[in-house]
Amino acid sequence: MSGHSKWATIKRKKGALDAARGRMFTRLIREITIAARQGGGDPAGNPRLRTAVSTAKAANMPKDNIERAIKKGTGELEGAVFEEILYEGYGPYGVAVLAETVTDNRNRTASEVRHVFTKYGGNLAAVGSVAWMFEQKGIIYVERARVTEDALLEAAMEVGAEDVNTEMEDRYQVITSGADFLSVLSGLEQKGIPVAEAAIERLAKTTKALTEGEAEKFLKFFETLEEQDDVQKVFANFEIPDEVMEKLGS
């Protein structure tokens, strides 16, 4: 399993997602605003907005918050003008890292991201020097408690998914190509599969296994980077062996 997915599992175990609820809402609002600005305010005709709204609803975001974010994106309400910037670099132990950000002040964001990399012994890299190590994939999460493994595997195969990861503790992970993401998502929904979360993510083509000591330092870096206000998502090509996972999760 990729380091990104394993780290998500660790965070859920420790209750970190609940502690970060406010920050999660901020990120969702920014995603909705940008999606509405780029593709219009009607989710039916804007796949990116439809996915963002669906994710926000799954996170129990109030309807009023969603509607305001859409209106800010379409210009019906005043608000900050956001832009998306992808930062590439190397974290501790030479692990390749991508940080997707949404910001209304690129100088502030660049300074904050660079500070985190430098603090943990990493460095930012030139555009294109790291991104090639990752490929965009559609990732669809389904809660284990809401569907059987056999039913999901059959539905995923019929709608054209590339793979289904059944190794996560509380969720299944349906993987699609970036191009097929929306059609697979729609197909699963039509077959009655309850989707908990869905997004385009960046999966590493190869991964670097970390020792226990390396993992502890790298995860501190990873979490600190994730906690920056303008950072939406962080991806890295690390892997944590099962025996190390057991020690970290205890």
Secondary structure by P-SEA (a helix, b strand, c coil): ccaaaaaaaaaaaacccccaaaaaaaaaaaaaaaaaaaccccccccaaaaaaaaaaaaacccaaaaaaaaaaaaccbbbbbbbbbbbbbccccbbbbbbbbbbccaaaaaaaaaaaaaaacbbbbccccccccbbbbbbbbbbcccccaaaaaaaaaaacccccccccccbbbbbbcccaaaaaaaaaaaacccccbbbbbbbbcbbbbbcaaaaaaaaaaaaaaaaccccccccccbbbcaaaaaaaac
